[in-house]
Amino acid sequence: MRHRAGLGISEKSDVVCLIVPEETGEVSIATGGKLFKGLNEDTVLHYLISKEGEKHPENKTRKYVKVDSGTAPNEAN
C-alpha cells in the first residue's frame, strides 16, 4: 500500500518519495511515476544529493555526513 501511494504522489507532483515499510525496512524511492526498490543507504544518499544539485546548483559543493539511525543528523559545510 505504501508503495502505491508513493508512486501515485510521484506521478502527480515533482517529488522524491522515500518509502520504508516498518515490516521489512527495505528502502524504495518513487519519483516521476517510477519506483526503485531495494536500495541501500549509499544509493539513496547519492540519489538525493544529485537531485538537490539539479534543483539547486549552488548546493553542489555542500558536504553531507551520514549518521547512524537514532541520532540527530548533522550537516558539514
MIMARGU-136031 format. One record per atom (N, C-alpha, C, O): residue number from 1; residue in one letter; chain; atom name; x, y, z. Coordinates in Angstrom, 2 decimals, padded with zeros to 5 digits, m for minus. Atoms other than C-alpha are relative to their C-alpha. Layout:
NODE    n  res  chain  atom        u        v        w
NODE  NUM    A      A    CA        X        Y        Z
...
END
This chain:
NODE    n  res  chain  atom        u        v        w
NODE    1    M      A     N   000.81  m001.19   000.00
NODE    1    M      A    CA   000.00   000.00   000.00
NODE    1    M      A     C   000.86   001.27   000.00
NODE    1    M      A     O   000.55   002.23  m000.71
NODE    2    R      A     N  m000.87  m001.19  m000.03
NODE    2    R      A    CA   002.82   002.47   000.82
NODE    2    R      A     C   000.63   000.27  m001.35
NODE    2    R      A     O   000.77   001.41  m001.78
NODE    3    H      A     N  m000.65  m000.17   001.30
NODE    3    H      A    CA   004.49   001.81  m002.50
NODE    3    H      A     C  m000.97   000.60  m001.02
NODE    3    H      A     O  m000.58   001.46  m001.81
NODE    4    R      A     N   000.99  m000.56   000.93
NODE    4    R      A    CA   001.30   002.52  m004.45
NODE    4    R      A     C  m000.26   001.47   000.29
NODE    4    R      A     O  m000.39   002.28  m000.63
NODE    5    A      A     N   000.22  m001.40  m000.38
NODE    5    A      A    CA   000.73   005.74  m002.50
NODE    5    A      A     C   001.18   000.87  m000.43
NODE    5    A      A     O   000.99   001.94  m000.99
NODE    6    G      A     N  m001.19  m000.74   000.39
NODE    6    G      A    CA   004.31   006.89  m003.06
NODE    6    G      A     C   000.10   000.15  m001.50
NODE    6    G      A     O   000.45   001.22  m002.00
NODE    7    L      A     N  m000.03  m000.03   001.46
NODE    7    L      A    CA   004.14   006.02  m006.73
NODE    7    L      A     C  m001.03   000.98  m000.53
NODE    7    L      A     O  m000.75   001.76  m001.44
NODE    8    G      A     N   001.08  m000.89   000.43
NODE    8    G      A    CA   000.83   007.85  m007.12
NODE    8    G      A     C   000.33   001.46   000.19
NODE    8    G      A     O   000.11   002.28  m000.70
NODE    9    I      A     N  m000.33  m001.40  m000.25
NODE    9    I      A    CA   002.03   011.05  m005.50
NODE    9    I      A     C   001.15   000.46  m000.89
NODE    9    I      A     O   001.21   001.63  m001.27
NODE   10    S      A     N  m001.13  m000.39   000.85
NODE   10    S      A    CA   005.22   010.99  m007.57
NODE   10    S      A     C  m000.44   000.22  m001.45
NODE   10    S      A     O   000.24   000.91  m002.21
NODE   11    E      A     N   000.54  m000.23   001.35
NODE   11    E      A    CA   003.10   010.87  m010.74
NODE   11    E      A     C  m000.66   001.37  m000.10
NODE   11    E      A     O  m000.67   001.98  m001.17
NODE   12    K      A     N   000.80  m001.23   000.01
NODE   12    K      A    CA   001.08   013.94  m009.74
NODE   12    K      A     C   000.78   001.25   000.35
NODE   12    K      A     O   000.33   002.36   000.05
NODE   13    S      A     N  m000.77  m001.19  m000.39
NODE   13    S      A    CA   003.80   016.23  m008.37
NODE   13    S      A     C   001.49  m000.27  m000.13
NODE   13    S      A     O   001.93  m001.41  m000.30
NODE   14    D      A     N  m001.45   000.07   000.16
NODE   14    D      A    CA   007.50   016.97  m008.58
NODE   14    D      A     C   000.64  m000.32   001.36
NODE   14    D      A     O   001.14   000.58   002.04
NODE   15    V      A     N  m000.51   000.41  m001.31
NODE   15    V      A    CA   008.62   014.96  m005.53
NODE   15    V      A     C   000.89  m001.23  m000.13
NODE   15    V      A     O   000.84  m001.96  m001.12
NODE   16    V      A     N  m000.72   001.25  m000.19
NODE   16    V      A    CA   011.03   012.29  m004.46
NODE   16    V      A     C  m000.58  m000.59   001.27
NODE   16    V      A     O  m000.42  m000.02   002.35
NODE   17    C      A     N   000.67   000.62  m001.13
NODE   17    C      A    CA   009.11   009.95  m002.17
NODE   17    C      A     C   000.84  m001.16   000.51
NODE   17    C      A     O   001.09  m002.12  m000.22
NODE   18    L      A     N  m000.80   001.05  m000.63
NODE   18    L      A    CA   011.19   007.83   000.20
NODE   18    L      A     C  m000.96  m000.92   000.76
NODE   18    L      A     O  m001.70  m000.45   001.63
NODE   19    I      A     N   000.93   000.96  m000.57
NODE   19    I      A    CA   009.32   004.66   001.22
NODE   19    I      A     C   000.77  m001.05   000.79
NODE   19    I      A     O   001.66  m001.71   000.25
NODE   20    V      A     N  m000.66   000.99  m000.85
NODE   20    V      A    CA   010.41   002.48   004.14
NODE   20    V      A     C  m001.06  m000.70   000.84
NODE   20    V      A     O  m001.44  m000.19   001.90
NODE   21    P      A     N   000.98   000.73  m000.80
NODE   21    P      A    CA   007.88  m000.11   005.34
NODE   21    P      A     C   000.63  m000.52   001.30
NODE   21    P      A     O   001.73  m001.06   001.28
NODE   22    E      A     N  m000.56   000.46  m001.27
NODE   22    E      A    CA   008.36  m000.91   009.01
NODE   22    E      A     C   000.09  m001.52   000.07
NODE   22    E      A     O   000.88  m002.06   000.84
NODE   23    E      A     N  m000.02   001.46  m000.02
NODE   23    E      A    CA   007.67  m004.59   008.29
NODE   23    E      A     C   001.32  m000.56  m000.53
NODE   23    E      A     O   001.86  m001.52   000.01
NODE   24    T      A     N  m001.20   000.54   000.65
NODE   24    T      A    CA   010.72  m005.08   006.04
NODE   24    T      A     C   001.21   000.91   000.15
NODE   24    T      A     O   002.34   000.42   000.17
NODE   25    G      A     N  m001.10  m000.95  m000.06
NODE   25    G      A    CA   012.82  m001.91   006.35
NODE   25    G      A     C   000.68   000.21  m001.34
NODE   25    G      A     O   001.69   000.90  m001.42
NODE   26    E      A     N  m000.58  m000.14   001.34
NODE   26    E      A    CA   013.53  m002.17   002.61
NODE   26    E      A     C  m000.30   001.39  m000.55
NODE   26    E      A     O  m001.45   001.81  m000.60
NODE   27    V      A     N   000.15  m001.37   000.45
NODE   27    V      A    CA   014.11   001.31   001.21
NODE   27    V      A     C  m000.30   000.04  m001.50
NODE   27    V      A     O   000.35  m000.63  m002.31
NODE   28    S      A     N   000.36  m000.22   001.40
NODE   28    S      A    CA   012.44   002.38  m002.04
NODE   28    S      A     C  m000.16   001.50  m000.23
NODE   28    S      A     O  m000.41   002.26   000.70
NODE   29    I      A     N   000.23  m001.39   000.39
NODE   29    I      A    CA   012.21   005.68  m003.92
NODE   29    I      A     C  m001.00  m000.01  m001.15
NODE   29    I      A     O  m000.88  m000.79  m002.09
NODE   30    A      A     N   000.93  m000.23   001.10
NODE   30    A      A    CA   009.29   006.79  m006.07
NODE   30    A      A     C   000.21   001.42  m000.48
NODE   30    A      A     O   000.20   002.36   000.31
NODE   31    T      A     N  m000.16  m001.33   000.59
NODE   31    T      A    CA   009.85   009.69  m008.44
NODE   31    T      A     C  m000.38  m000.06  m001.47
NODE   31    T      A     O  m000.04  m001.01  m002.18
NODE   32    G      A     N   000.38  m000.07   001.41
NODE   32    G      A    CA   008.40   010.72  m011.77
NODE   32    G      A     C  m000.83  m001.19  m000.47
NODE   32    G      A     O  m000.76  m001.56  m001.64
NODE   33    G      A     N   000.82   001.15   000.36
NODE   33    G      A    CA   005.98   007.78  m011.69
NODE   33    G      A     C   000.78  m001.30  m000.12
NODE   33    G      A     O   000.24  m002.30  m000.62
NODE   34    K      A     N  m000.82   001.21   000.02
NODE   34    K      A    CA   008.84   005.25  m011.39
NODE   34    K      A     C   000.35  m000.40   001.42
NODE   34    K      A     O   000.53   000.46   002.29
NODE   35    L      A     N  m000.31   000.52  m001.33
NODE   35    L      A    CA   009.61   003.02  m008.42
NODE   35    L      A     C   001.33  m000.76  m000.04
NODE   35    L      A     O   001.53  m001.63  m000.89
NODE   36    F      A     N  m001.30   000.66  m000.12
NODE   36    F      A    CA   013.14   001.95  m007.42
NODE   36    F      A     C   000.03  m000.68   001.37
NODE   36    F      A     O   000.04  m000.01   002.40
NODE   37    K      A     N   000.12   000.78  m001.24
NODE   37    K      A    CA   013.07  m000.84  m004.81
NODE   37    K      A     C   001.33  m000.61   000.43
NODE   37    K      A     O   002.24  m000.79  m000.38
NODE   38    G      A     N  m001.14   000.72  m000.54
NODE   38    G      A    CA   015.62  m002.48  m002.55
NODE   38    G      A     C   001.30   000.77  m000.02
NODE   38    G      A     O   002.36   000.22  m000.31
NODE   39    L      A     N  m001.19  m000.85   000.07
NODE   39    L      A    CA   018.03   000.44  m002.33
NODE   39    L      A     C   000.78  m000.03   001.31
NODE   39    L      A     O   000.20  m000.17   002.38
NODE   40    N      A     N  m000.80  m000.08  m001.22
NODE   40    N      A    CA   020.93   000.61   000.09
NODE   40    N      A     C   000.22   001.47   000.38
NODE   40    N      A     O  m000.12   002.37  m000.39
NODE   41    E      A     N  m000.17  m001.35  m000.53
NODE   41    E      A    CA   021.87   003.65   002.17
NODE   41    E      A     C   000.84   000.89  m000.91
NODE   41    E      A     O   000.49   002.05  m001.14
NODE   42    D      A     N  m000.87  m000.80   000.86
NODE   42    D      A    CA   024.67   004.82  m000.12
NODE   42    D      A     C  m000.70   000.42  m001.29
NODE   42    D      A     O  m000.55   001.55  m001.75
NODE   43    T      A     N   000.73  m000.31   001.23
NODE   43    T      A    CA   022.46   004.64  m003.22
NODE   43    T      A     C  m001.03   001.10   000.25
NODE   43    T      A     O  m001.15   002.03  m000.55
NODE   44    V      A     N   001.01  m001.02  m000.33
NODE   44    V      A    CA   019.69   006.65  m001.54
NODE   44    V      A     C   000.65   001.35   000.23
NODE   44    V      A     O   000.18   002.36  m000.29
NODE   45    L      A     N  m000.69  m001.26  m000.29
NODE   45    L      A    CA   022.10   009.28  m000.25
NODE   45    L      A     C   000.52   000.64  m001.28
NODE   45    L      A     O   000.35   001.85  m001.49
NODE   46    H      A     N  m000.52  m000.51   001.27
NODE   46    H      A    CA   023.77   009.64  m003.66
NODE   46    H      A     C  m001.13   000.56  m000.87
NODE   46    H      A     O  m000.99   001.63  m001.46
NODE   47    Y      A     N   001.13  m000.45   000.82
NODE   47    Y      A    CA   020.41   009.93  m005.42
NODE   47    Y      A     C  m000.56   001.32   000.51
NODE   47    Y      A     O  m000.78   002.25  m000.27
NODE   48    L      A     N   000.56  m001.23  m000.56
NODE   48    L      A    CA   019.06   012.58  m003.05
NODE   48    L      A     C   000.93   001.19  m000.17
NODE   48    L      A     O   000.48   002.29  m000.48
NODE   49    I      A     N  m000.96  m001.09   000.18
NODE   49    I      A    CA   022.25   014.65  m003.20
NODE   49    I      A     C   000.04   000.44  m001.46
NODE   49    I      A     O   000.11   001.64  m001.74
NODE   50    S      A     N  m000.03  m000.36   001.42
NODE   50    S      A    CA   022.28   014.51  m007.01
NODE   50    S      A     C  m001.27   000.75  m000.39
NODE   50    S      A     O  m001.20   001.68  m001.20
NODE   51    K      A     N   001.25  m000.71   000.30
NODE   51    K      A    CA   018.61   015.59  m007.15
NODE   51    K      A     C   000.03   001.42   000.55
NODE   51    K      A     O  m000.44   002.34  m000.11
NODE   52    E      A     N  m000.11  m001.35  m000.57
NODE   52    E      A    CA   019.29   018.54  m004.84
NODE   52    E      A     C   000.91   000.86  m000.87
NODE   52    E      A     O   000.62   002.04  m001.08
NODE   53    G      A     N  m000.93  m000.74   000.85
NODE   53    G      A    CA   022.21   019.56  m007.05
NODE   53    G      A     C  m000.63   000.44  m001.31
NODE   53    G      A     O  m000.30   001.50  m001.84
NODE   54    E      A     N   000.70  m000.38   001.23
NODE   54    E      A    CA   019.95   019.56  m010.13
NODE   54    E      A     C  m000.92   001.19   000.24
NODE   54    E      A     O  m001.01   002.08  m000.60
NODE   55    K      A     N   000.95  m001.08  m000.29
NODE   55    K      A    CA   017.39   021.84  m008.46
NODE   55    K      A     C   000.68   001.24   000.56
NODE   55    K      A     O   000.22   002.36   000.34
NODE   56    H      A     N  m000.69  m001.11  m000.65
NODE   56    H      A    CA   019.86   023.99  m006.53
NODE   56    H      A     C   001.50  m000.12  m000.27
NODE   56    H      A     O   002.24  m000.60   000.59
NODE   57    P      A     N  m001.42   000.16   000.37
NODE   57    P      A    CA   023.23   024.14  m008.33
NODE   57    P      A     C   000.97   000.61   001.02
NODE   57    P      A     O   002.11   000.15   001.13
NODE   58    E      A     N  m000.88  m000.61  m001.00
NODE   58    E      A    CA   024.65   026.36  m005.56
NODE   58    E      A     C   000.33  m000.97   001.13
NODE   58    E      A     O   001.29  m000.74   001.87
NODE   59    N      A     N  m000.24   000.97  m001.08
NODE   59    N      A    CA   024.44   023.36  m003.20
NODE   59    N      A     C   000.90  m001.16  m000.43
NODE   59    N      A     O   001.16  m002.05   000.38
NODE   60    K      A     N  m000.81   001.13   000.47
NODE   60    K      A    CA   026.64   021.06  m005.32
NODE   60    K      A     C   001.30  m000.15   000.78
NODE   60    K      A     O   001.87  m001.24   000.83
NODE   61    T      A     N  m001.26   000.08  m000.73
NODE   61    T      A    CA   029.66   021.91  m003.20
NODE   61    T      A     C  m000.20  m000.37   001.47
NODE   61    T      A     O   000.78  m000.54   002.19
NODE   62    R      A     N   000.27   000.37  m001.39
NODE   62    R      A    CA   027.96   021.05   000.10
NODE   62    R      A     C   000.49  m001.40   000.29
NODE   62    R      A     O   000.51  m002.26  m000.60
NODE   63    K      A     N  m000.41   001.33  m000.42
NODE   63    K      A    CA   029.26   018.09   002.03
NODE   63    K      A     C  m001.04  m000.52   000.99
NODE   63    K      A     O  m001.55   000.23   001.82
NODE   64    Y      A     N   000.99   000.61  m000.87
NODE   64    Y      A    CA   026.93   015.69   003.79
NODE   64    Y      A     C   000.65  m001.09   000.82
NODE   64    Y      A     O   001.59  m001.75   000.38
NODE   65    V      A     N  m000.53   000.99  m000.91
NODE   65    V      A    CA   027.61   013.43   006.72
NODE   65    V      A     C  m001.08  m001.04   000.27
NODE   65    V      A     O  m002.20  m000.69   000.63
NODE   66    K      A     N   000.93   001.07  m000.35
NODE   66    K      A    CA   025.94   010.05   007.15
NODE   66    K      A     C   000.00  m000.17   001.51
NODE   66    K      A     O   001.04  m000.06   002.15
NODE   67    V      A     N   000.11   000.24  m001.42
NODE   67    V      A    CA   024.65   009.38   010.63
NODE   67    V      A     C  m000.68  m001.34   000.24
NODE   67    V      A     O  m001.40  m001.86  m000.61
NODE   68    D      A     N   000.68   001.23  m000.38
NODE   68    D      A    CA   023.53   006.26   012.43
NODE   68    D      A     C  m001.45   000.32   000.33
NODE   68    D      A     O  m001.76   001.43   000.76
NODE   69    S      A     N   001.39  m000.23  m000.36
NODE   69    S      A    CA   019.81   005.83   012.91
NODE   69    S      A     C  m000.08   000.21   001.50
NODE   69    S      A     O   000.69  m000.35   002.28
NODE   70    G      A     N   000.16  m000.29  m001.42
NODE   70    G      A    CA   018.62   007.15   016.22
NODE   70    G      A     C   000.79   001.20   000.48
NODE   70    G      A     O   000.65   001.60   001.64
NODE   71    T      A     N  m000.74  m001.21  m000.39
NODE   71    T      A    CA   020.96   010.15   016.23
NODE   71    T      A     C  m000.46   001.15  m000.86
NODE   71    T      A     O  m000.96   000.94  m001.97
NODE   72    A      A     N   000.40  m001.19   000.75
NODE   72    A      A    CA   020.26   013.67   015.10
NODE   72    A      A     C   000.95   000.19  m001.18
NODE   72    A      A     O   002.16   000.03  m001.03
NODE   73    P      A     N  m000.88  m000.22   001.15
NODE   73    P      A    CA   021.54   014.42   011.58
NODE   73    P      A     C   000.84   001.25   000.15
NODE   73    P      A     O   000.40   002.25   000.71
NODE   74    N      A     N  m000.90  m001.15   000.00
NODE   74    N      A    CA   024.49   016.75   011.22
NODE   74    N      A     C   000.36   000.30  m001.44
NODE   74    N      A     O   000.43  m000.59  m002.28
NODE   75    E      A     N  m000.38  m000.40   001.35
NODE   75    E      A    CA   025.45   018.71   008.15
NODE   75    E      A     C   001.34   000.69   000.07
NODE   75    E      A     O   001.55   001.58   000.90
NODE   76    A      A     N  m001.30  m000.66   000.05
NODE   76    A      A    CA   029.00   019.68   007.30
NODE   76    A      A     C  m000.05   001.06  m001.08
NODE   76    A      A     O  m000.61   000.84  m002.15
NODE   77    N      A     N  m000.02  m001.08   001.02
NODE   77    N      A    CA   029.55   022.96   005.47
NODE   77    N      A     C   001.31   000.01  m000.72
NODE   77    N      A     O   001.51   000.84  m001.61
END
